[in-house]
Amino acid sequence: MDESQQPLLQLEPSDAYPPPTAPGPALAAVEQNPGSSGAGVGFELVESTVPPPPVTEDAIPQPQDTPAPNIPTISEEEAREALLETVSAHCCYGKSAAREFIFTNITSSSAFHYELETFAEGRQTAWDHEPYNGQAIDGPQNGPAPQAWSILAQPDTNFRDHRKNFEIPHTASVKACHKCCGGGYNQCPQCLGSTKVHCKSCGGSGRKSEVHHEHHHDHHHHHDQHHHTVPCHCCHGTGRVTYANKELQSSDIKLYLYFCMYLASL
């Protein structure tokens, strides 16, 4: 077989830097927390709606009678002035009747304008994680986790749809990163850990054709004459890449339970 017709080398994943296969500790089933209502088992970001506590009669505000404010009565001059102002707003109305109008009696009455605005609050719990860089960890050693509805939380503003997250106390822990299994790196996706890739100039054939002054030249063109490969430019020939999270300074993460408070106008 001609050397130029030899099949290209098929790169296989390297055993030197295999991809993370074993699930990290953070991917194991998370212990159910009293404040979680079972949310987040399996570590996936699964939200669980937490029902609010039952409402007691003492918690329901009782209506209170508010005395009506003293509304001043309108005088005859004020009434005539208001009437003339109304007539002036219409081009076809005559003002003589308004000027000569005789008031026999003025009776005052009042009305209330009610504007009712309501909103509902809901809470959901879920697991989340962030890079661990030595920050304080509020874990179960500090006490049992409270229920989501027992935590005092204030919205940014009432009567406006929005969501706000709060970390539930005493639920944080430090786990090995589930993305890299605590190694701090992943297998290079370009060379699959083999540290080599096919040469793009020769297409992995090991030969490159060039034409100089109408003369054809066919010569070897590769760094590795046995496999027609070059060092991987993605991992710089190391076979592995640093974990993609630029904020991650270690191979650990902070795993914690949070609740999301959401408000919806009705």
C-alpha positions in Angstrom: 0.0 0.0 0.0 1.2 3.5 -0.9 2.2 5.6 2.1 -0.1 8.3 1.0 -3.0 5.9 1.0 -2.5 4.7 4.5 -5.6 5.2 6.8 -5.4 8.1 9.2 -4.7 7.4 12.8 -7.8 7.2 15.0 -7.2 9.0 18.3 -8.5 7.2 21.3 -9.1 8.5 24.8 -5.9 8.3 26.9 -5.6 6.4 30.1 -3.1 9.0 31.4 -5.8 11.6 31.9 -9.1 9.8 31.7 -12.4 11.8 32.0 -14.0 12.0 35.4 -16.4 9.0 35.5 -17.0 8.4 39.2 -19.7 10.7 40.6 -18.3 13.3 43.0 -19.6 13.4 46.6 -21.8 16.4 45.8 -23.7 14.3 43.3 -24.6 11.7 45.8 -28.0 11.8 47.4 -28.1 14.8 49.7 -29.3 14.1 53.2 -32.9 15.4 53.6 -32.9 18.5 55.7 -35.8 19.4 58.0 -36.2 22.7 56.2 -36.1 21.3 52.7 -39.3 19.2 52.5 -37.3 16.7 50.5 -36.1 19.2 47.8 -32.9 18.7 46.0 -32.3 15.0 46.6 -29.8 14.0 43.9 -28.3 17.5 43.9 -30.2 18.6 40.8 -31.6 22.1 41.0 -35.2 20.9 41.7 -37.4 23.5 43.3 -40.0 22.4 45.8 -42.8 24.6 46.9 -43.1 24.8 50.6 -46.7 25.2 51.9 -47.2 28.1 54.3 -48.1 27.3 58.0 -51.8 27.2 58.8 -53.4 30.6 59.5 -54.8 31.1 63.0 -57.6 33.4 64.0 -55.2 35.5 66.0 -53.1 36.2 62.9 -56.1 37.6 61.0 -56.3 41.3 61.5 -59.7 42.5 62.7 -61.4 45.4 60.9 -61.5 48.7 62.8 -64.0 51.4 62.5 -62.4 54.7 61.5 -64.4 57.8 62.0 -65.1 59.9 58.9 -63.1 63.1 58.7 -64.9 66.4 59.1 -65.6 67.6 55.6 -66.2 71.4 55.5 -69.4 72.6 53.8 -69.3 74.5 50.6 -70.5 78.1 50.6 -72.9 79.7 48.0 -70.0 81.7 46.5 -67.9 78.6 46.1 -70.8 76.7 44.6 -71.4 79.5 42.0 -67.7 79.7 41.2 -67.6 75.9 40.6 -70.7 76.2 38.4 -69.3 79.0 36.3 -66.1 77.0 35.8 -68.1 74.1 34.5 -70.1 76.3 32.2 -66.9 77.9 30.8 -65.6 74.5 29.8 -68.5 74.2 27.3 -68.7 76.6 24.4 -72.5 76.3 23.9 -73.4 76.9 27.6 -74.6 80.3 28.6 -73.1 82.0 31.7 -76.1 84.2 32.5 -78.1 81.4 34.1 -75.1 80.5 36.3 -74.7 84.1 37.4 -78.4 84.6 38.1 -78.9 81.2 39.7 -80.6 81.4 43.1 -79.5 78.8 45.7 -82.3 77.8 48.0 -80.5 75.0 49.8 -77.0 73.4 49.7 -76.7 69.8 51.1 -73.2 68.3 51.5 -72.5 64.6 50.9 -69.3 62.6 50.8 -68.1 59.5 49.0 -65.0 57.2 49.5 -62.8 56.0 46.7 -61.4 52.5 47.5 -58.4 51.1 45.7 -57.7 47.5 46.5 -54.3 46.0 45.8 -53.3 42.5 46.8 -50.3 40.2 46.3 -49.4 36.7 47.3 -46.1 35.4 48.6 -44.8 31.9 47.9 -41.6 30.1 48.9 -39.6 27.4 47.2 -36.5 25.5 48.3 -33.7 24.1 46.2 -30.0 23.1 46.5 -27.3 25.2 44.9 -23.6 25.4 45.0 -20.8 28.0 44.5 -17.0 27.8 44.4 -15.4 27.3 47.8 -12.6 29.8 48.4 -12.4 29.6 52.2 -15.6 31.5 53.0 -17.4 30.8 56.3 -19.6 27.7 56.3 -22.8 27.7 58.3 -23.4 24.0 58.6 -25.5 21.5 60.7 -22.9 21.8 63.5 -24.4 25.2 64.3 -27.9 23.8 64.9 -30.9 22.4 63.1 -32.0 24.2 59.9 -35.2 26.3 60.3 -38.3 25.8 58.2 -38.5 28.1 55.2 -41.5 30.0 56.5 -40.0 30.6 59.9 -37.2 32.7 58.4 -37.8 36.4 58.5 -37.4 37.7 55.0 -38.4 41.1 53.5 -39.1 41.6 49.8 -37.6 44.5 48.0 -41.0 46.1 47.5 -44.6 45.0 47.8 -47.2 44.8 45.0 -44.5 44.1 42.4 -43.7 40.7 40.9 -40.2 39.7 41.7 -38.1 36.9 43.2 -35.5 37.0 45.9 -33.2 34.2 47.2 -32.1 33.5 50.8 -29.6 30.9 52.0 -31.2 28.7 54.7 -29.0 28.7 57.8 -27.2 25.6 59.0 -27.4 23.8 55.6 -24.0 24.6 54.0 -21.2 22.0 53.6 -18.0 21.7 51.7 -18.0 18.9 49.0 -15.6 17.9 46.3 -16.5 19.5 43.0 -18.9 17.3 41.0 -17.7 18.6 37.7 -14.1 17.5 38.0 -14.5 14.9 40.8 -12.3 17.0 43.0 -9.3 16.9 40.7 -9.4 20.5 39.6 -9.2 19.7 35.9 -11.1 17.8 33.2 -9.9 15.7 30.2 -9.1 17.8 27.2 -12.1 17.7 24.9 -9.9 18.3 21.8 -7.4 15.5 22.1 -9.4 13.3 24.6 -6.4 13.2 26.9 -3.9 11.8 24.4 -2.0 15.1 24.2 -1.9 14.9 20.4 -4.1 16.0 17.5 -4.0 15.4 13.8 -1.9 17.9 11.9 -4.2 20.3 10.1 -1.5 21.2 7.4 -1.3 17.6 6.1 -4.7 16.4 7.3 -3.0 13.6 9.3 -1.6 11.9 6.2 2.0 12.9 7.1 2.7 14.4 3.7 2.1 17.9 2.2 2.1 18.9 -1.4 3.5 22.3 -2.5 4.0 23.9 -6.0 7.0 26.1 -6.6 7.5 27.5 -10.1 5.2 24.9 -11.7 7.2 22.1 -10.0 5.3 19.8 -7.7 6.9 18.8 -4.4 5.6 16.1 -2.1 7.4 16.0 1.2 6.8 14.9 4.8 5.2 17.5 7.0 4.5 16.6 10.5 6.0 16.6 13.9 5.4 13.0 14.8 6.5 10.9 11.8 5.0 7.7 13.3 1.5 9.0 14.0 1.3 12.2 11.9 0.2 14.3 14.9 1.1 17.5 16.6 0.8 18.6 20.2 -2.7 19.6 21.1 -3.1 23.4 21.1 -6.1 23.3 23.4 -4.3 21.8 26.4 -0.7 22.7 25.2 0.1 19.0 25.1 -0.8 18.2 28.7 -4.0 16.2 28.0 -6.1 18.0 30.5 -7.6 21.4 30.9 -8.4 23.4 34.0 -12.0 23.4 35.2 -13.9 26.0 33.2 -15.1 27.9 36.2 -12.7 30.8 36.4 -13.8 31.7 39.9 -12.9 28.2 41.2 -9.6 28.5 43.1 -9.8 25.0 44.6 -11.4 21.6 43.8 -14.1 22.1 46.4 -17.5 23.7 46.3 -19.9 25.1 48.9 -23.2 23.2 48.8 -26.2 24.8 50.5 -29.9 24.9 50.6 -31.7 28.1 49.8 -35.3 29.3 49.5 -36.7 31.6 46.9 -39.3 34.1 48.0 -41.5 35.2 45.1 -44.3 37.8 45.1 -47.1 37.9 42.6 -49.8 40.6 42.3 -53.3 39.4 42.2 
